[in-house]
């Protein structure tokens, strides 16, 4: 496997693990997919997630996530593959009662530096 192919496979696995843990509402497994510090911009608020345990234990039971059913990747596009691999993504989120598939759509940039340096 080439370095580029390995970079893409590692980043895709991180995304798969992220979504699997998120949909399982497994906070520990979900946070294990983060590269710390992780920067999150949502609802006009910038948060720096500096370490595992940053998210409250009831993260999946409050706010918008209380009504959320599951999420799926709509798109995963490799825009750079190498030591600082980056994938542009779009995900959709549906409530448990939603008839429509795409209730909320989010866009993210993923960089998995930790994997690249073997930490």
C-alpha angles and dihedrals in degrees: 000000000000123000089251093051091048091050091051093045091050093049093046090050090052090052092047091049091047094053094042092052093042093052091045088051087230102156096188095049090043093052089047087068092058123100106219128258091038121183120215126186113189134145090005090301126118115210128182109209101203105178146356111289093041091116116075114252089244094053093125094046101057141055119003092341092063089073096034119115106184145321134225135189110254093183138004114186125182108223097167131007122193140074091331096038115189129190124186111218141185121198133186126213126201130192119237089254099038118129092188117072102217107052098149125014121198133183124211142174114221125203120174104193094157092063091047094057094040099244 
